[in-house]
Amino acid sequence: MLIASPDCHYANGINNMNWEYKDCPPICSCLCCARNEQHTHSKMKNPHAPGKIAVPNELRKFLIFRDIDDHDLANIALQLRVRKYGRGEQIIGQYEEDKTVYFLLGGTVRIAVYSAAGKEVTFRDFEAGAMFGELSAIDGQPRSANVVATTEAQLCCVSPAQFWALLKEFPDVNAALLKYLSGLVRNLSTRVYDFSAHSVNNRVQNEILRLARLTEVRGNTAVISPAPTHAEIASRVNAHRVAVTKEISRLARAGLIERSPRKFIVRDFAALRKMAEEVLE
């Protein structure tokens, strides 16, 4: 059985995940409980139960941990357990009550919601270095979107109690989170404006420009690989797939982009940007 004080953050996280332990030594009632004796895991009901402890150096890729000194980062890593998900597996379901915070170590995941008719609306695609699930941990509300692994994904996670303890113990983590949330609000404001003020063609152009900027633009060209499908672009820009296909074909005929099964090549980044800006005027 698990022996712990009622307010132990680590124990609460374990109980919330519905795992079973035996031969567990007593653990403390504060954030550092994970620094004590290692627990012997017996039967795990959760198919994605944590395995190894997170590696401190891997945490440097996350914005909220970049300014933490090595000693503190090593202690934080002791509290993060790694999980693995296969492609297509759901990590978070919309409206679920779970409040776990996730840190994506490797692979990609998609944040999306679905209409009653089954239409997918994609919010973001995250790669290694992304954090998600923090909003429910902060406000205590149910999940606002689905998160699905689009490739094999490796993540580490903390319970909401552990997450709040991190914010209270480390001011640098708190400050980094505030900056991240500010950026999130700005990005969402830009997206609302884009959907309200721009045509479908313009939104498709801006999405290609956005993807190109995420890669290294060399000279006047950029390679987007792997390229999203037309249906995926449609879900991101709030359009129908047919409209996206028509615009991409038009851009290809104009020599601005080149299509292949697995990638887009932006042949004239400056001209594409100018086209988008002219539509905006």
Beta strands, then each sheet from edge to edge (+ up, - down):
strand 1: 81-85
strand 2: 90-92
strand 3: 101-106
strand 4: 109-114
strand 5: 120-126
strand 6: 131-132
strand 7: 146-149
strand 8: 153-158
strand 9: 222-224
strand 10: 257-259
strand 11: 264-266
sheet 1: 1+ 8- 3+ 6-
sheet 2: 2+ 7- 4+ 5-
sheet 3: 9+ 11- 10+
end
